[in-house]
Amino acid sequence: MSENVKISKATGIMGLATGLSRVAGLARDIVVASLFGAGFATDAFFMAFTIPNLLRRFFAEGSLTASFVPTYSEVYHLQGEEEADRIANICWTLLLLTMAAVTLLGIVGSPLLVGGIASGFGAVEGKLALTNTLNMVMFPYIALVSMLSLLTGILNVRGHFFLPSLSPLFLNLSMILCGWFLSSRLGIPILSLAIGVLIGGVLQLLIQYPVLRRMGIRLRLDFNFRDAAVMKIARLMLPGIAGVAIYQINVVVTRLLASYLPEGSVSYLYYGQRLFEFPQGIFIVSLAQAVLPSMSRQASRDDMEGLRSSLRFALSLILLVTLPAMIGLVLCATPIFSLFFMGGAFGVEEVEKTAMALAAYAPGLLFVGISRVVVPTFYALKNTRTPVWIAFWTLLVNALLGILLMGPFAHLGLAMALTLSSVFNSIALVWALRSKIGPLGLTALLSSLVKLVPAAVLMALFVQGTLGLIEWDLEGHKILKGMVLGGAVLGGGGIYALICWLLRVPEATDAAALVRKKLFRRRE
């Protein structure tokens, strides 16, 4: 099986699992919006959840994945399963101790952390205190999700992708159920969501163990922290903490600035970001996870041409999927929030302002996708230092643009700043990678882009015309809204796919061939 086929298959598996989780995430946000709206309580919850989410990217999805997966993959494929199990046990032990310390320090130092990222809340009585309470309740989540990330890395290297990608489903279901059944029974209703986060974190971790046992993996304590492979992981992890979490760091800067804007601004940006992350989570994150093991194998064999080929293939898939997705998000922003969120505590004003945030975030989808694929290339090369410097400059760009744009454009300006910083980040990463491994052959992508543009234009015209059939600022009419929005999305997607196939876009024809192959096998 070729590396491109492995990447495509793994991306499809993880995309399916992540898609189910994202649908549950959308349902979760709808429940939160209906129960709590966008204001005092939701601002506090979303800001409090920012801290464990940021540390999750630092320790779990970020630096741990970046350093552990390439090294573990190299040991597994070159030294065998027994040695790989030994390295996993040492890393598991070290992570348990580290996360216990981080969790304790986070709870004790919560007032300082919250005061640092939500200082603007101090102007509203009780808002900073509520944020601090929620943060202390949710902080152990970082330990749970960090251990989950290690298990995910082990399973991904060994070719198992579905269940790890499905795990966020249990977090979302936990938050939904706790919100429904506990919010009316607690003195602080929003506390029900924080409890749901903790329970969900435990469930995410526990569901991985049956798969681990079936694969014969038994994690045990091993305190041999001076092992050469573990030391290599630690050396790679330290600089990677800043580099891989650039997007989340920018989100923190954005929410810090938003805390000085009118009440509800943090919530508008959060809801907009969540819808923006829907296609990102289904495809981009899945592709980034799928391509890392392949690139790590190629780097361990010093196969630089194979590495560049995998990168070009991943970027071509990013271009194929994100171009229509970002156009669709801009056009469908108001209809999406009108259909799924309008009602209860979430009214017309909330729909308009969250839709504005989503439309401003949407153009950044392509550039976030590029970054999420290019960064694993550095990790496969065991280079985590370069993304750190680029992260530093991107932070400065985001903060400066945020300060300049929040005055005239309020929360919309902060969303625009994050998008522009994503553009800067992706360009800088591609330029730096080219200087490391030579020409990437990206000019070949231009021919695909030329074919994608007419497909995207025709799609946009159809979607815009279909959405104009009804008024989206009216409450109710859920069935009619769903039919129109569904028709616009399905019809637009069908037009885009058909034009791509007719113009012989390579990735589209490959996907069609793969579908035909699957159907033919089933008939046999």
Secondary structure, 3 states (H helix, E strand, C coil): CCHHHHHHHHHHHHHHHHHHHHHHHHHHHHHHHHHHCCCHHHHHHHHHHHHHHHHHHHHHHHHHHHHHHHHHHHHHHHHCHHHHHHHHHHHHHHHHHHHHHHHHHHHHCHHHHHHHHCHHHHHCCCHHHHHHHHHHHHCCHHHHHHHHHHHHHHHHHCCCCHHHHHCHHHHHHHHHHHHHHHHHHCCCCCHHHHHHHHHHHHHHHHCCHHHHHHCCCCCCCCCCCCCHHHHHHHHHHHHHHHHHCHHHHHHHHHHHHHCCCCCCHHHHHHHHHHHHHHHHHHHHHHHHHHHHHHHHHHHHCCCHHHHHHHHHHHHHHHHHHHHHHHHHHHHHHHHHHHHHCCECCECHHHHHHHHHHHHHHHHHHHHHHHHHHHHHHHHHCCCCHHHHHHHHHHHHHHHHHHHHHHHHHHHHHHHHHHHHHHHHHHHHHHHHHHHHHCCCCCCHHHHHHHHHHHHHHHHHHHHHHHHCCCCCCCCCCHHHHHHHHHHHHHHHHHHHHHHHHHCCCHHHHHHHHHHHHHHHHHHC
